[in-house]
Amino acid sequence: MDSLLITNAYIHTMSGKDIPNGYIFSENGKIKSVASGSPDNLENTRMLNMGCAKVLDVKGAGVYPGFVDAHTHLGMWEDGLAFEGDDGNEETDPVTPQLRAVDAINPLDRCFSEALEAGVTSVVTGPGSANAIGGQMAAVKTYGTRIDDMIIKAPLAIKMALGENPKNVYHGKDETPSTRMATASLIRNEFLKAKRYADDIARAEDSDDCDMPEYDMKCEALLPALKREIQVHIHAHRADDIYTAIRISKEFGLDYVIVHGTEGYLIKDGLKMENARVLSGPILSDRCKPELKNQTPAAPGILSSNGILTAIITDHPVVPVQYLPMCAAIAVREGMEREEALKAITVNPARICGIDGRVGSIRAGMDADMAVFEGDPLDIKSKPEYVIAGGKIAAGCGKR
């Protein structure tokens, strides 16, 4: 039985008040107890006395939930490789909802280790934005060697894309979509087909006179989104593309999340009215295409201060995933409240993606993923003293 007791900790729970001097007890990868003071009254005192639990005295250091990056392509574009490691975009068909990220992620890509060493213990990863509908995103841990054992939720969402990326890819092939109209039309068409497919199944199940429809893998992949069992994550930079994403989502009753939302700060009132959620970033990249002309690192702070649930993302490998805390620090420099920036890389991405029952905060019942810092995690000079992954000390400069 794997047990870990962290003592003398300044606990940043991210789901309630900080605990200036407390302890965290975890067992078999789950947090069992979080409280102030010493663990003298802990139910597992007997086991502690028997020496079965590892005790980590952090001597007043800050303990944070493991950081969460809600939009990456980690393991899909492998580090240091070209086409050989490029498994993120199937550029032969603009509509591919049936493709699964878990079939392409390489957990032995060294960027997983770099993420873990920076305190990033959970990520959402999946297909890129070449296609109008790209495939199925997965929420995974950054530790492990077999992706099946690292999954938090898969599929988590269907990845879709609006704007310049699908246009550029298929214009170059002289195929559809080469306009924003065509991209939106393709998405609508697939969801309409999936709705009809679901209706045909329901009729066949209710009547002996109707045959089941011919199996359609694309429609099958979209049914969980239509039932709101999984989300749709929609790549959209320009303000008009963001509104197109909202329009289509409302037409089909989808549980949508805006990815990037570069011009979201320009339409903050509209986003607030729609209760939109935004995965904001990357904010360390250049303006490499026209739809990024209004990019600003102040965007996450503007969204957050206007009541829009916001997370900060790296879009790895656009920005290497280990620089997620640096992105949050830059957002603070540009006006974001520090506590909101910390939430934007912990509890907010977990809430937005619907995985906050497992990651993003420190409380009983959560996965035992934590990062221990002697200094400020948003200080560029700070590195984790320890990274706790699944209740075990996995990385950190104090581990050496």
Secondary structure, DSSP 8 states (H G I E B T S, - for coil): --EEEEEEEEE--SSS--EEEEEEEEETTEEEEEEES-GGG-TTHHHHHTT-SEEEE-TT-EEEE-EEEEEE-TTTB-TT-SGGGB-S--TT-SB-TT-BGGGT--TTSHHHHHHHHTTEEEEEE---SSSSEEEEEEEEES--S-HHHHEEEEEEEEEEE-SHHHHHHHHTTT-S--SHHHHHHHHHHHHHHHHHHHHHHHHHHH-TTS------HHHHHHHHHHTTSSEEEEEE-SHHHHHHHHHHHHHHT--EEEEE-TTGGGGHHHHHHTT--EEE---SS---SGGGTT--TTHHHHHHHTT--EEE--TTTTS-GGGHHHHHHHHHHTT--HHHHHHTTTHHHHHHHT-TTTSSS-STTSB--EEEESS-TTSTT---SEEEETTEEEE-GGG-
